[in-house]
Amino acid sequence: MTKNKITDLLGGSKVLGKPKDLDDLAEEGLPKQSLVFFMTQVNLDERRLFNYLDVTKRTLDNYKPKERLRLYISDRLIHLAELYAKGKEIFNSLEYFNEWLNRPSIDFHGEKPIELINTRRGIDEILRTLGRIEHGILA
């Protein structure tokens, strides 16, 4: 998976400017527009997204469109974009990936993978499972 697939979900060069390393983007802070763009692309419910980012809608509403998000929020948003970029790559569309996220899975003891999107560890677990799917390794 390339950095471009991740940054495309965050608005690409139109929103982010010239290409930068993902760590540099997090440190400098993603513009609020990246979050808005990401939300329109992935169809993740706001409550779950804001819970993972550990920020309230009201706090985000106070940011101006080009204002930079804090490092913590930017880093978590990039991590989430990495998950969705990987899912899109494996399932060939965000729609199919979202379907998979919302179905109970034997890999997660009958829970829906989407339920794990509340911690970095949960997202890392989903990423590992996607890696196994990509390489044809069954549960």
N, C-alpha and C positions, 0 to 999 in steps of 0.2 A: 504494500500500500504506500502510495506516495504522499508527500506533504501537500501536493496540489489538491488531492482528493479531500483532504481535511480542510484546507483553507477555502476550497470552493464552497463547502457547507457553511462557512463563516462570512461569505460575501465576496471571496476572491479579491483580486487586485483592485476592483472598483471600490470596495469598502476598506480593505486592509492596506492599500497602497502597494509599493514595490515589494517583491518577495523577500521574506525574512525567515530566519529560523523560528520554529515554533516556541522555543524557550524565550527568544528575544521578544516575540509577540506577547507572550504572557507577561514578561517583565515590564514591557512598555504599557501594557494594558490594551485589551481589545476595545475598539469603539463600541458604544452601545448598539450601533447599527448592526454589528456582527451578531449580537444576540437576537435582535429583531429578525434578521435574515434567517438565522438558524431556525428560529421558531416556525417561520413560514415554510421551511423546507422539510422538517422532520416530522411534523404532526405529533409531537410529544405534548401531553397535557401540561398546562402551565404549572399546576400545583406540584407535580412531580419534578418538573424542571427547576422551579424556584427552590424547592426543598433540597434538591441535589446541590444547587449553587449556594445554598445557605444564605439566601437573600429574599426579601419580601418584594412583592410587586410594587408596593408603594415606594420602596427605596429605589428600585429600577426606574420607576416613573419620574423620579427626581433628576435622573441623569439626562443631560441634553443629548441629542442624537449623535454628535461627534465626540462627546466626552468619553474619556477612557475609563473602562471598568478597573476595579482594583485587581491586583495580582492574583489574589486568591480566587476571585470569580473568573477571571480570564483563564487561569490554569485549569480550573474545573470545566469550563466551557470547551476548551480545546480538547480535554480528555473525552468529553461527551461527543464532540465532533469526530474524534478518532473512532469511537465505537460505531457511530452511524456511517462513517465512510467505509469501515470494514464490512459492516452489514450490507451496505449497498453494493459493495464489490462482490460479496459472496452470493447474495440473493438477486443481483442484477436490477434491483429497484428498492427504493425506500419503502414503497407500499408492501412488497413481499416481506421485507425485513420487519416492518411493523407488525405484520400478521404473525410472523414467527415469535416476536417478542411477547405477543399477547396470547399465546397458546401455552397451556401447561406442557412442561418438558420433562422427560425422564432424566435429562442431564442435571436438572435442578430439583430432583425429588418431587416431581409433579407440580411444582410452582411455575408460574409464568416468569420468564426471564426479566420482563419489565419490572417486576417487583424488586429486583436487585439494583435497579438504578436509584440508589439512595446513598451509596458510598463508593469511594474509589475502588475498594476491594471488590464490591459487587460488580462494577463495570469491568474490572480486570478479569473476574471469573467468566463473565460473558465473552470477553475478548478471547480468552483461552479456549472456550467452547467453540467459538467461531473459527479459531485456528484449526481445531480438530475437524470440524465440518469441512473446512477448506481442503484439508489433506485426506479426507475420506476415513477418518478414524471414528469409529462408533463409540458410544458411551460405554 
